Amino acid sequence: MSQTPSMNAPYGQQPEEVDARVSAELSARRANLPAGTLQIIGGAVAIVAAFLSWASLRANSVSISVNGMGDVSGLPAGAELPETNIGDGWFVIGAGAVAALGGVLLVVLKQGALSVLGLIGGLGVLGLGVYELVQIETVIGRFEALGSGASGAVGIGIWLLIAGGAVTLIGVDPRFGVGPRTS
């Protein structure tokens, strides 16, 4: 015999088939929440990292800092900084925004297929972070080769950028137990 819903059933009771389907849908929606949240956090961290220090250089009594947007602080008046190739902050902001948008859409629309935005943004953020780290290490090496107590350091912004990309990618990967699910 087929069970049909009764119009007089007590509040909250449904046929087993409907109950199982609703339960599976709610489980899938809840499963996307941590994945989307990690993508949002990773994208937001990357965006913030663009405005933080990516490199600091010191020589004698002068200490300068360069952020991801290419802004230099601490440079004496009239002095110029040689080309550093630091300043891909706008690309970082774009990639971070794509990652965060993917997370927001994943949480709001509950569609696991939207994790592709998190994947693209996360790979972009992580790739830019590693690329900029190599560039900064090269600039610091050249600067320190000048001698006279010249030294440099990678700034917190680069490390946060790489961490933001990694967090985003963890949110995309279901093998870590937090990736999007569509079942």
N, C-alpha and C positions, 0 to 999 in steps of 0.2 A: 504494500500500500504506500502510496505517495503521501507525504506529509505536506499539508498546505497551511499557510499562516492563518491563524484564527483571529478574527477581528476582536474577539473578547479576551485575547491572551493578556496576562498581566503585563504591566509596563516593564520594558527591558527584555522580555522574552521574545526570541525569534527562532525560526526553524534552524536546524543544525547547519544546513548548507549555507544559508545567508550569514550565519554567525561565523563560520569558518572563513568565508570570503572577506568579511569585514575585518576579522582578526588579522588575516594575512596582509590586507591593505594597510592597516594601522601599523603593523610591524615593519613593513617596507618604508612607510613614512618616517617612523621613529628612527630607523636605521640610517636614513639620509641626514638626520640632524647633526650627529657628530662630524660626519664627512664635510657637510656644508660649513659647519662652524670652523673647522680647521682651515678650510679654504679661505673663509672670510678673514680669519686671524692672520694667516700667512700673507694674504694680499695687503692687509692693513699694515702689517709690520714692514713689508717692503716699501710701501708708500712713505711711511715715517722715516725709514732708513735713507731715503733719497735726500732728506734734509739734514741728516746728521753728518758728522765728520767721517770722511772716507780715508783721509790721510793727514798726517801732521809732520811737518819738517822743522828741524831746529838747527840753527848754526849761530855760534857766538851768543849774542843776547836777543836774537830774533827767533820767534816761534810763530809759524803760520799753520793754518788748518784749511783744508779744502773739503767742501761737502759734495754730495752727489750732483748737485745742480751746477757745480763749477764755481761756486762762490768762495772767495778766499778771504779769510780773516787773519789779522795780525801782520799783514804785509805793510812795511814802512811806506810812507808817502813817496811817490815818484818811482818806486821799485816795481819791476815787472817780474812775473813768474814765467819761466819758460813753458812751452807747450807741454802739458802733462797728460793729455788724453783722458783726464778725469772730468766727468760731468755728463754722464749718460743718464742723469736723474729723470729726465722726461720719459725715456724708454722704460725705466724702472717703474715710474708711476703708471704708465700705460699697462705694463705687464701685471703689476700688482692690482690694478683696477679690474683687469680681465679675470684674474684669479678670484678676487673678492666677489665680482659680479656672478661668476660661476657658482660660488658658494651660496650667495643670496638666492639665485634662481633655483638651486638644488633644494634649499630649505623651503622656499615659498611654493614652488611649483611641484615639488616632490618627484622630479623626473631624474633618474640616475643617468640618463644620456647627457644631461647638462654638465656632468663632471668633465666633459671634454674641454670646457672653458677653463676649469681649474687646472687641468693638465697642461693646456697651452700656456696659461698664465704662470703656473708653477715652474715649468721648464724655462720660460723666458726669464723669470726672476732669478732662478738658480744659475742659469747660463750667464746672465749679465753679471751676477755676483762673482762667479769664478773668473770670468773675463776681466772684470775690473780689479779683482785681487791680483791677478798676474800683472796687469798694467801698473798698478800701484807699487807692487814689489819691484818692478823694473825701474820706475821713477825713483823710488827710495834708494835702490842700489846705485844709480847714477849720481844721486845727490850725495850719498855717503862717500862715493869715490872722490869727491872734491876735497875731502880731508878737512882740516881745520875744525875738527869737532862737529862736523855736520852729521846729523842723525835724522832718522825718520821712523814712523810707525804707521801701521795700518789702523785706521779709525774704527770705532764701534759700528758705524753705519754699514760698512762692508760685511762685518760678521752678522749683523741683524738681517741684512739683505739675503745672505746665504741661508740663514736660519728660516727666514720667511718663505723662501722657495722650497726648502725641505719640508716645512710644516704643511705647505699647500699640497705638495706631492704625497705626503702621508695621508692627507684627507682624500686624495683621489684613489689611492691604492687599496682595493678591498682585501688584499692579503694581510694588511695590518689590522683588520677587524673593524675599521671605521669607514671604509670606502662606501660609495653609494650602492644601494641595492634596489632593484626594480621588481623583485618577486613579491 
